Amino acid sequence: MNWLDEITNQHDELESPKSFWYWSALASVSAVLKDSVWLDKFLYKLYPNIYVMLHADSGIKKGPPISMAKQLVREVDNTRIYAGRSSVQGILKDLGTAETKPGGHILKKSVGFICSSELTSSIVEDKVALTILTDLYDRQYNIGDWRSLLKMEIFSLTDPTLTMLTATNEAHGAEFFVRRDIQGGYFARTFIIYESQRNTINSLMFPLKTEIDYKKSAIYLKEISLLKGEVTMNFEARTYFDEWYKKFRYDVDEQKLKDPTGTLNRFDDSVLKVALLISLARAPVLEITLASVKEAIEKCERLVGNVRRTTLARGRSQWVQEKALAIEELITRDNHIITRQQLNMKYWMHANVGEWDEIMKSLEVAGAIVIEMQGNQVCYRMPVDEVEKWKKHFKGK
């Protein structure tokens, strides 16, 4: 069993959702790798720093996975950790100061790990805080000095590289994030891990069956933290990614997806960053494997809908676009039938499986479709009279 699986599986008995442990582990890998490794995209170098935000209601246990990541990175001790209450300006000033690590190693580069169980309480309110963090995310464009020229203080950062792992809930997020954060690029650069249910129920009144030892787990991170240089990607992995990306872009364009956050426009780099992290979390070799590319695509595709959950208001207009999409799909199909599997495969970027179930049930209640079984497949069928009615509706008659 590899390190990433070990980290995830050893927390099976705890209440925090499994995805929180998985993405927190990837964030810890990102934090210790910093900008020491990269993938050459020929136009620029892609570095493995990522921003991750755990999003769940209070009580879903967002804190433990974040605490784990902080402890793991602290054991490696090769980057600055910002875990308390700070202003972005304060973090930048600190990043611009050389730091001496135990053993006499001087940390000259501006590398850091922002790690907090509540984003809104860790970052002191500042209108430009997330705008600055958005700019600093793109390490490939921040080469050399990054200068801050403020009225009261002037400082510069050297090759700034930030990894961030934070958490929030709907109430805090609604107050903290403004339009420029949602549509200005911060959300497009952040992996939002949304969960609504705990993994299990555990009062922690009795010892765990599986040992959790973060000092032991950090040994592997110390090993990969020493890696330096370009990460390769063989022809098979590149071809698979290239074919997936072309189909992805085609689907986005064909479906005329509206994405005010910009997430879909940056999705290729996001997937590659995750593939790089997965590869190095599984083996200390500077190579992105085909298996890691496939896993990264699967994990990232699941997150597309999470941006919508955290940015779009709920209410009467919810799922209007998706309902119209389903109706148009049924109208244009020869037999006016689509299976549940076909619907989810074609329109996964619009809603996840559970959401499409909810959407189609609402259409059934409205009398627009009939849900029936054909063999072992759930099918959605639009009666002929409904087809004619909706055709006239879309023609404006």
Residue pairs with C-beta under 8 A, 6 or more apart in sequence:
1 9
2 281
2 282
2 283
3 217
3 220
3 281
3 282
4 22
4 25
4 26
4 278
4 281
4 282
6 217
7 21
7 22
7 25
7 68
7 217
8 18
8 21
8 22
8 25
9 210
10 210
10 211
10 212
11 18
11 21
11 64
11 65
11 68
11 212
12 18
12 199
12 200
12 210
13 200
13 202
13 208
13 209
13 210
14 61
14 64
14 199
14 200
14 202
14 208
15 60
15 61
15 198
15 199
15 200
15 201
15 202
16 60
16 61
16 62
16 64
16 65
16 198
16 199
17 56
17 60
17 61
17 195
17 197
17 198
17 199
18 199
19 193
19 195
20 54
20 56
20 61
20 62
20 65
20 193
20 195
21 65
21 68
22 299
23 52
23 54
23 65
23 165
23 191
23 193
24 52
24 54
24 65
24 66
24 68
24 69
24 165
25 68
25 69
25 72
25 281
26 50
26 52
26 274
26 277
26 278
26 281
27 50
27 52
27 69
27 113
27 115
27 163
27 164
27 165
28 68
28 69
28 72
28 73
28 165
28 221
29 48
29 221
29 224
29 277
29 280
29 281
30 48
30 49
30 50
30 163
30 273
30 277
31 69
31 73
31 79
31 81
31 113
31 115
31 163
31 165
32 72
32 73
32 76
32 78
32 79
32 221
32 222
32 224
32 225
33 48
33 224
33 225
33 227
33 277
33 280
34 47
34 49
34 78
34 79
34 109
34 111
34 161
34 163
35 47
35 49
35 109
35 111
35 139
35 159
35 161
36 225
36 227
36 228
36 229
37 47
37 48
37 227
37 228
37 229
37 230
37 231
37 276
37 280
37 286
38 45
38 46
38 47
38 48
38 230
38 231
39 45
39 46
39 230
39 231
39 233
39 272
39 276
39 288
40 46
40 230
41 269
41 272
44 140
44 141
45 140
46 140
46 269
46 272
46 273
46 276
47 139
47 140
47 161
47 273
48 273
48 276
48 277
48 280
49 137
49 139
49 161
49 162
49 163
49 273
50 163
50 164
50 191
50 273
50 274
50 277
51 133
51 137
51 162
51 163
51 164
51 189
51 190
51 191
52 164
52 165
52 166
52 190
52 191
52 193
53 119
53 166
53 167
53 168
53 190
53 191
53 192
53 193
54 62
54 65
54 66
54 165
54 166
54 167
54 168
54 193
54 195
55 167
55 168
55 169
55 170
55 173
55 192
55 193
55 194
55 195
55 306
55 309
55 310
56 62
56 167
56 169
56 194
56 195
56 196
57 169
57 170
57 196
58 169
59 198
60 195
60 196
60 197
60 198
61 198
62 117
62 167
63 117
63 167
66 115
66 116
66 117
66 165
66 166
66 167
67 117
68 214
69 115
69 165
70 81
70 83
70 113
70 115
71 214
71 218
72 214
72 217
72 218
72 221
73 79
73 81
73 113
73 115
73 221
74 81
75 214
75 215
75 218
75 221
75 222
76 218
76 221
76 222
76 225
77 101
77 102
78 101
78 107
78 225
79 107
79 111
79 112
79 113
79 163
80 94
80 95
80 99
80 107
80 111
80 112
80 113
81 112
81 113
81 115
82 91
82 94
82 112
82 113
82 114
82 115
82 116
82 122
83 115
83 116
83 122
84 122
85 121
85 122
85 124
86 122
86 123
86 124
87 123
87 124
87 126
87 129
88 123
88 124
88 126
88 128
88 129
88 132
88 133
89 126
89 148
89 150
90 124
91 112
91 114
92 132
92 148
92 155
92 157
93 153
93 155
94 112
95 110
95 111
95 112
95 157
95 160
96 110
96 148
96 155
96 156
96 157
96 158
98 106
98 107
98 108
99 106
99 107
100 106
100 107
101 107
108 158
109 158
109 159
109 161
110 146
110 157
110 158
110 159
110 160
110 161
111 159
111 160
111 161
111 162
112 161
112 162
112 163
113 162
113 163
113 164
113 165
114 122
114 162
114 163
114 164
114 165
114 166
115 164
115 165
115 166
116 122
116 123
116 165
116 166
116 167
117 166
117 167
118 166
118 167
118 168
118 172
119 166
119 167
119 168
119 172
119 176
120 168
120 172
120 173
120 175
120 176
122 166
123 129
123 130
130 177
130 180
130 181
130 184
130 186
131 180
131 181
131 184
131 186
133 162
133 164
133 186
134 184
134 185
134 186
134 189
135 142
136 142
136 146
136 160
136 162
137 162
137 189
138 189
139 159
139 160
139 161
142 157
142 159
142 160
143 159
144 158
144 159
145 156
145 157
145 158
146 156
146 157
146 158
146 160
147 154
147 155
147 156
147 157
148 154
148 155
148 156
148 157
164 190
168 176
170 310
173 310
177 186
177 187
177 311
181 187
182 260
182 261
182 311
183 260
183 261
183 262
185 262
187 261
187 262
187 263
187 307
187 310
187 311
188 261
188 262
188 263
188 265
188 266
189 266
189 270
191 270
191 274
191 300
191 303
192 303
192 306
192 307
192 309
192 310
193 303
193 306
194 303
194 306
194 309
194 310
220 284
223 284
224 280
224 281
224 284
227 280
227 284
227 286
229 286
230 286
231 276
231 279
231 280
231 286
231 287
231 288
232 286
232 287
232 288
233 241
233 287
233 288
234 287
234 289
234 290
236 290
237 288
237 289
237 290
237 292
237 293
240 290
240 293
240 294
241 271
241 272
241 275
241 293
241 297
244 297
245 268
248 267
248 268
251 346
251 349
252 259
252 264
252 349
255 325
255 347
255 349
255 350
257 264
257 349
257 350
258 321
259 265
261 307
261 311
263 270
263 304
263 307
264 304
264 349
267 300
267 304
270 300
271 293
271 296
271 297
271 300
272 288
272 296
274 296
274 299
274 300
275 288
275 292
275 293
275 295
275 296
275 297
276 288
276 292
278 292
278 295
278 296
279 285
279 287
279 288
279 289
279 292
280 286
282 289
282 292
301 348
301 349
302 352
304 348
304 349
305 349
305 350
305 351
305 352
305 355
312 318
319 351
319 355
319 358
319 359
319 362
321 350
322 347
322 350
322 351
322 355
322 356
322 359
323 359
323 362
323 363
325 347
325 350
326 343
326 347
326 359
326 360
326 363
326 369
326 380
327 363
327 368
327 382
327 390
328 394
329 338
329 343
329 346
329 347
330 336
330 337
330 338
330 369
330 380
330 381
330 382
330 387
331 382
331 387
331 390
331 391
331 394
336 381
336 382
336 383
336 384
336 387
337 374
337 379
337 380
337 381
337 382
338 379
338 380
339 374
339 377
339 378
339 379
339 380
340 356
340 357
340 360
340 377
340 378
340 379
340 380
341 377
341 378
343 356
343 360
343 380
344 353
344 356
347 356
351 359
360 369
360 371
360 380
361 371
363 369
363 380
364 370
364 371
367 386
368 382
368 386
368 390
369 380
369 381
369 382
369 383
369 386
370 380
370 381
370 382
370 383
371 378
371 379
371 380
371 381
372 378
372 379
372 381
373 379
382 390
